[in-house]
């Protein structure tokens, strides 16, 4: 593992960034860090932090600082060992402690922790050794009284004020750092070594370089096997992308009931919290290492983001990918009614149900790596996802007509209003993408059923169940009744959301966005060889086909001969052709850089009046002129 941080040799321009951005409006570009000039003339350090394992409980740490300027410059380094503060909030058998040990030639500290055990942190000779307690400075934060002066911000005060007396007074604590103060010449580098291990070592750095070299060679070989015949540039991109995934892992701790009631050893939280955000998720107790959207900027999970993360993780760590996806179906994540928590801002919001799709992707990747189909994983996911599927059917299909409503089901800022916060005028919105997601969900569950049924024939009936769901959803989305309003516009060749107000008045929201294209994703081909294994399922397909033809219903089954493959598609061929035409039109969705989320036809803003209020949306590439909201 390797991490690069670019550290300016000039003061960080906090006030400059704030002042300049306050002068600008949304039509102007944001004033960025690079605009301030603090990196001009290469006046910065590259700080590279690398980790390698000698064993499971033997972690080597190498910090290399390179002065990118042509002038010598000073730098202060404080590698910190911190014990998480449990003792302030709950009873512990004993408080953890970091204690000074070793000699001048072999300095180290000993860590004794009631949960983790005993470790030693070895480091090279330092100018000073700082110890303090990992506790909040109540005087600074709450204007309260501190019970002692050794608080968590002591190291900062010591370095900034050049006063080391208090920080060096103790030889133990729950937070520790060796202090290094160096002057590094222009273009030169300085390396610092540390080692965290359960072992007691006389010469902790004698094999340091050899271990690092071995791990680096293994890392290169590992990614070479994954990248195959890719070019060197693509291999580098792939390696960096996977590194980004690995660095986003983070311990996440959120127990809603405890958050509402407060820790028993601290003050009681405000009463309004009990009726605030996520207050109806008292069964949620998250204490896990999770893949975050961004451990720096977005250190919380979003259920559908996590599913996509898992599909990528499967290529390098399929066991982690499977365990991570399964986590969201556990009792301490999934609600008793089957809803999967969306994201920390609002667990009750609805994210696209992509977990079944991710299950199939991970299953396939894992099988290609190991050669063994993990049917137990499929079963465990399928059984829990059946609960989630039923939650969607019972809660988001308002009129029991297989057309689905919901909140945040698309992309940011592609709707004419924020669907996460309800529908203007107090009505409801039949959503094309919500319905398409459920069609895809049905097909994914159908495919999982058949894969499991190859090993356990009791699941064949479930394949028929989800086939039926898909048929009814496809019929609802593509209904041909000319005397009834529907979401397909045959003249414009596009799917549009339909808004129904409390008085029964209905209107089409004619926004041409990628949400209307999502119906193209719901497609599945079942090979004849698979169909022949399941005679009951095959008979159900034939019955549906015959019944719907006899009763002049939308056929759904796009292609099927008795002795051939079965093609299921949410969108019939003629409508698919119209959608694809728009998708590949440079005047609409196709750009030089991929597919636009909003059609270019909306360069002229689309406007609609709802309940006396005007709502509008327009195509604007790059910077948005409106606040972020759910699509």
N, C-alpha and C positions, 0 to 999 in steps of 0.2 A: 504494500500500500504506500502510495506517495501522494503528497499534497504540496502544492506550490502557493505561496502567499507573497504578493508584491507589496513591500512595506516602504512607504516614502520616507526620505530623510528630512523632509520638511514637515512642519506642523500640519495636522489634518485640518482642512478648511471648513469646519462645521458652520461657522457663521456665514461664510461666503456662499456655501451651498444653499442655506436657508434663505438668506437675503435675496439672492439672485432668483431663486425659484418663486419666491413670493411676488416678484415683479412680473412673472410670466403667466399667461393664461393657457387654456387647453389647446389653443391653436398654434402655440409655439412649442418648440422642442424643449424637453427637460434639460436643465443645466446639470451636466454630468460631472463626475469626479475628474475625468480626463480634461474637461474644459477648464479646470482651475489652474492647470499648469504644474501641479505638484510632481508630475513625472517627467517634466521637461529636462533635457540634458542628462537623462538617465540617472537622476538623483534619487535612486531607490535601491533597496536590497531585495534580492530574491531569497526568500526563506523556504527551503525545501525540507519537509518533514517526512521521513520514511519509517515504516514499521516492518519488521520481519520476525518470524517466530523461530526460536531454537527448538521449542517443544510447545505443547498445548498451554503450559503455564510459564513460558519463558519468552518474554516479548522484548525485542531489541528495538531501540529508537535512535535514529540518526537525524540530526538537525544540521543542515548545511546552509550557511549564510554567505551569499555572494554580493559584493558591492559592485553594482552595475555602473557607477559613475567613475570618472577618472581621478577623483580626489579621495583621500582617506576620510573615513567617517566613523563616528562612534555608534555603538549599538548596545542595548541592554537586553539580555535574554533571561527569562524566568520560566523554565519548564516546571509545571506545577502538578503536584499530587494532591488530590482533593477527596475527602471522604464525604459522601452524601449525608446531609443532615437529617437523620431520623430522630435523634435523641431529643430535639426540641419539641417534636410533635407526638411521640409515642414512647411507651416504655421499651427499653432494650435491656438485655441481660447484662451488657456492659457497653460502654461507649468505645467506639473505635479509636485507635491512637496511632500516630506516626512518631517514631522515636529515633533520635540521632544515634548512629552506631558507627563502627569502623575506625579506621586510622587516617592519618594525613595522606598516605599513599593509596589507600583503598577506602574512601569514604562511602557510606551508604546510610539509608534509613530503613528501619524495620516497621512494617505495617501489620498491625494486629486488628482484625475485623471479625465481629461475632457472626456475620453471615458469610463472608468470603473466605476467611481463614488468614493465614500468615504469608506475607510476601516481603521481599527485600527490593528496594530500589537503589541500584548502583548508578553513580554518576562520576564524571571527571571532576578533579579538584576545582572548587568554586571560590570566588572572592568572599562570599558570605552565605550562610544558611539561614533562611527565613522560616519561622514557624508561627502559626496563628490558629484560630478556631474558625471553622466554616460556619459562621453564624452571622445573621443580619446585624448591621450597625443600626440599632434602633434610634440612636440619637440623630443620625443623619436622615434616616428614612421617615421616622414617625415623630421626631422632636421629643423622644422619650429618653429615659435614663438607661445607660448600659450597665450590666452587672460586672463587666470587666472590659479592659481596653483592647483585647486581642480578638478583633472582629475580621470578617472576611476581606475587607478592603484595606487591611493594614499594609500589604505589600505595595499596593498602588501609592499609598501615602508615603511610604518609605522611599521609594524610587523617585517620585515626583518632587519630594521635599529634600532629597539627599540626606535623610535622617534614618539611620539603620538601627538605632539603639533599641527601640521597642521590638522590632521585627526579629532581632537576634538575641533577645533576652531569654527566650525559652528554648529548650532542646527537644520539645515534643509538642504535639497539637493534632488537629484534624485537617490541617492544610499546610503544605510544605513546598518550598522552592529553593533550589540552589541559584545564587545570583552570579551571572556572568556579565562583565562589562568589558567590552573589547573595542579596539580601534582597528578597523579592517581597511587595508589599502585599496586604492582604486583598482578595480578589475580582479581583486583577490577574494579568496574564500576562506572560511573558517568552519570546521566541523566539530559538533558536540555529540557525545555518545552517552546514552543512558540504557539501563537494562532492568526490567521489572520481572522478577522470577521468584518461584517458591524456594529455590535452592540457595544455599549459602556458598558463595564463591570467593576464592582467594584472589583469582585473576579474572575478573568478570569480562574484560575486553580482549583477552588473548585470542579468542576464536571469533571475535565480533565480525571482522571483515570476511572471514571464510564463510560464516553462516549467511551473511548478507549476500555474498556472491552466489552461494548455492540456491538461495530462495529466488534471486533474480533470474538465474538460469532456468529454474523450474517454472517461474512465471512466464518467461518468454516461450518456453516449450508448450505450456498449457494453451496460450493464446494462438500459437502457431497452428496447433491442431484444430482449434475452433475456426480460425480464419481461412484455413485451407490454402487455395491458390490465389487469394486476393492480393492486390498490389500492396507495396509497402505503405503507401499513403492510407489505403483503406484499412490495413491492419492497425495502423496507429490510431485512426479514428475509432475503430472497433474497441481497441484496448482502452482508450480514453472514455468511451461511452460506458463500458462496463465498470470502469473505475468510478465514474460518476454515480452509477447505481449503488456500488458498494459503499461509497462515502455517505450516501443518504440514509443508511441504516442508523437508527437512533432508538434509544430506550424511551418509551412513551408511557406515561403514568397518568391516568385519568379515571378516577372512581367517582362517578356522579353523585351517589348518595353521600359519600364523605365530603365531597365538594359543597353539597347543599347544607349539610349539618355542621361542617367544620371539624377540625382535629380537636380531640377532647382536651389536649393540654394547652391549646391556644384560645384566643378570643373567639366568640361566636360570630359567624358571618352575618351580614345584614339580612333582615327578615325577607326582603323582596327577592332575594336570591332563590328562595324556595319555589317561587312561581316564575322564575326567569328561564333563560336559555337552557335547554336540555333537561328541564326539571322532571319531565315524564320518562326519563331514561335511567331510572334508579337501579336497573339490573345491569347497567354497563359498568364493567370493572376491567379496565385495560392496564395491564402491567407487562408489556412485551417489547421486544426489539422489533421495530417495524421499518419498512421501507417508506420514507417520506417523499413527498413531491420535491422538497429541497430542504435539507436539514438546517440550512442557514436562514432562508427566507420564509419557508412554509413548513415549519416543524410539526405538522399534524397530518394525519392520513385523510385521504378522500377515497371512499370505497371503490369507485371505478378506476381512479388513478392507480390504486394499489393492484387491482387486477391486471392492468397493463404492465405494471412493473414486474409482476410475477411471471408473465409470459416471457419477458426478456431475461429475468433471473434464471429461468429454467435452463438456458443454454450453458450457464456456468455453475449453477448450484440447484439442480432440480429438487433436492430434498427441501431446501429452504423455500423454494417457490411453492411446493405443495403445502408445506406447513403454514406458510404465510397466508395462502388463499383459504385454507381450512380454518384459520383463526377467526375469520369474519363470519363463520357459521357457528362458532362456539356460543354457549349460553351466556358468556360474559361479554359478548359483542352483539349477536343477533337478539332482537327483542322477542319476547314470548309469542307475539303474533306473527313472527317470521320476517319482520322488516330488518334489513341490514342497515346499520348506522351510516349516514351519508358522510358527514365531515363535522369537525369540532364546532364550527360556527352554528350548525343546526343539524343535529343527528336525524331529525324527522324529515328533512328535505329528501327529495327523490333523485338519485343518480341513475344513469342508464344501467340496466341489469346485465352487465357483461360478464358476471362470474361464471356462468355456464360456458360461454365462449372461451374464457380463459382456462377453464378446466380442461377442455378439449385440446387447447394449444399446449398446455403444460404436459398433459398426458402423452401427446404425440412426441414432443421433444424428449421427454424422459424415456419413452420407449425406444426412440432412435439412438439414444446414448447407451442405455443399459441392455437393450434387446429384450427386455421383460415388460409386459403390459401390467401396470399397477392397477388392477381392477378394484382393490380395496379403496384406493384413493377415489376412483370414479364413484363407487358406491357411497362413500362417506359424503362426498360433495353432492351427489344426486339426491340423497335422502334429505339433506338440509335445504338444498335449493328448491325442492318440491314445496317446502313450507313457504319459502320466499316467493315462489311463483304464485301460490295461492293467495298470499298477501296482496300481490299486485292485482290479481283477478278480482278479489273481493273489495279492495280499497280504491283502486285507481280506474276501474271500469264503472263509472258512475251510473250508467243507464243499462248495464248488463247487455251491451250491444257489441262488445269486443272492439270498441274504439276507446282508446285510453287517454286519460287526463294525467296531469302530474305537474311537477314544478320544474326544476333545473334538469332538463333532459337533452339539451343541445349544447351549443358552445356559447361562450361569453359574448354578449352584445350583438347577437344576430336576430333578436326578436324586436318587435315594435314596442313591447313593454316587457317589464321584468316578470317572467312567469313564475319565479320563485316566491313572489309576494302576492299571489292571488291574481284574479282576473278583474280588470276594470269593469265597473257596472254591476259587480256582484254575480256575474254569470259563471259559465264554465267553458273551457276550451278543449275541443277535441283535437288532440295533437297528432300530427302525422308521424313525428319522430317517436313519440311515446308508443304509438301503435306499431310502428316498424320495429322498435326495440323488442316489443313483446312477441312479434312474429319471429324474430331472430332467436329470442329466448326459447320459444316453442320448438324450433328446429334444432337448437343446441341440445335441449333436453331429450328430444326424439333420438338424436344421434347417440347421446350418452346411453340411453336406454338400450339401443341395439348393440352397442359395444359391450355393455354388461351382460346382455342376454346371451351373447356367445359363450359365456361362462356360467350364467345363472338364468335359466329360461323363465323364471318367475317375473323377470323384468320386461318380457315381451308385451304384456298387457299395457305397461306404462308407455311403450312406444306408440301404441294405438291411441292412448289418452292424449299425448302431446301432438300427434298427427291431427287429431280432431280439433284441438285448440288452434293449431295453425290454419286449418281449413276455415274455421269460423272467423278468425281474425282477417284472413285474406279476403273472405267474402265481404266483411264489413268495410274494409278499406276500399275495395273495388266495386262496391255495389253499383249496379247499372240503372237503378230506378230513376227515370227521368223526372218523375213528379216529386222527388224528395231531394233535399239538399245533401250533398256529399262533399268529400274532401278532394276529389279529383276534378280538375277543370279540363274538359276535353278540348276546348278551343285553344287554351294556352299550353296544354300538354304538361301539367304540373300538379303536384299535390300541395294543397294549402290547408293550414289550420282553420278550423271553423269555430267561431265564437257564438254562443247562445246566451242571450240575456234572460233575466228572470221572467220577463213578459212573453217569452217564447220566440222573440225576434231573433233571427239567425243571420250571420254575415260571415263572409270569407275574408280571412286576413291574407291578402295577396302579397306576401313577402317571399321572394324567390331566394331561399337560403339552402345551405347544405342539408338542413333538417328535412327538406322535402325530397332530398336525394337518398336519404337513409334507407328507404324502402328497397333500394337495389341490393342492399347487403343481405337481406333475408332470402337466401337461396341454398338448396341442398340437393346433391345428387346421391342417390342410393343405388349402388351397383346391383345388377341381377344376381351376382354370386351371394350378396348379403341377403337380398330378398328371399332367395330360395331357402335360406336357413330358417326363416320365420314364416311358416305357412299361415298362421293366424293373422299376423300383421299384414301379410300380402293379401289375404282374403278381405281384410278391412279396407285396404286401399282400393281394391276392385269394387267393393260394395259402394264406397263413397263416390267413386267415379261414375258408376252406373246410376246410382240414386240421383246425383246432382244433374246428370245429363237428362234423365227422365223428367225431372222437375224444373228444368230450365233455370237452374241455379248457376252462379259463377263457378266455372269448372275447377279452378285452382291448380289442379294437376296439369302442368304445362306440357309434359311429354311422358308418355308411358305406353309401351306395347307389352303384351303379356309375357313375351320372352326377352324383354330388354331392360334397360336401366330406368329408374324413376327420377324425374326432375321436378322438384318443388320450387316454385318461385312466388314471392309475394306479389310481384308485379307481372301482369301478362305481357307477352312479347310486344304488342303494338304500343303499349304505354312505356315499356322499357326503352324502346327505340326513341320515343320523344324525349324521355329524360336524358338519355345518353347524348342525344343531339345537343341539348342545352349544356350538358356537362362538358362537352368537348368544343363548345363555341367560345372563341377568344373574346367575343363581345359580352359573354355571360360569365361562365365559371372558370374557364381554362386560362391560366396565366403562364408567364415564362417560368414561374417558380412553383407551379403546382396548381391545385384546385382552390379557388377562392371560397371562403365560407359564405359570402354574400354576393349575389350576381351583380355584375357591373351595370346592369340596366337600372339599378337604383342609384346611379350617379344623380339622377333626378329623384329626389326624396319621395318615398311612398308615405302617404298620410291617410289617417283614418280618424273619424270622430266617434268616441264612445262615451256615452253618458255626459255629453256636453264638453268633453275634453279632447283636445287634438293630440294624437300620438303620431310620431313619424320615425322613419329610419332611412339612412342613406348610406351609399357605398363610400367608405373612406379608408383607403389603404394606409398602412403604417400606424401613426399615432391616432388614438381615438379622441374625439372632442366631447365625449360624454363619459360619465363615471362607469366603472365596471359593474355589470350586473349579469345574472344568470340568463342563458339563452333558452 
